[in-house]
Amino acid sequence: MANKSGGNPLYFIIGAVVVAVLAVGFFMVQESNEPDFSIDVNESGIDVETN
């Protein structure tokens, strides 16, 4: 059983796709965790903004 030092390029492509899918999923979860409204307090009073 000889070890290939070069490996198979298919494994590299599959690994790159898996990393890309995980990265896109991570950013989608981060966006969904943002609040649906914001509250600002300033000199003119309280502003409530909804998205």
For each residue, the residues with C-beta under 8 A, 3 or more apart:
1:
2:
3:
4: 7 8
5:
6:
7: 4 11 12
8: 4 11 12
9: 12 13
10: 13 14
11: 7 8 14 15
12: 7 8 9 15 16
13: 9 10 16 17
14: 10 11 17 18
15: 11 12 18 19
16: 12 13 19 20
17: 13 14 20 21
18: 14 15 21 22
19: 15 16 22 23
20: 16 17 23 24
21: 17 18 24 25
22: 18 19 25 26
23: 19 20 26 27
24: 20 21 27 28
25: 21 22 28 29
26: 22 23 29 30
27: 23 24 30 31
28: 24 25 31 32
29: 25 26 32 33
30: 26 27 33 34
31: 27 28 34
32: 28 29
33: 29 30
34: 30 31
35: 38
36: 50 51
37: 48 49 50 51
38: 35 48 49
39: 46 47 48 49
40: 46 47 48 49
41: 45 46 47
42: 45 47
43:
44: 47
45: 41 42
46: 39 40 41
47: 39 40 41 42 44
48: 37 38 39 40
49: 37 38 39 40
50: 36 37
51: 36 37
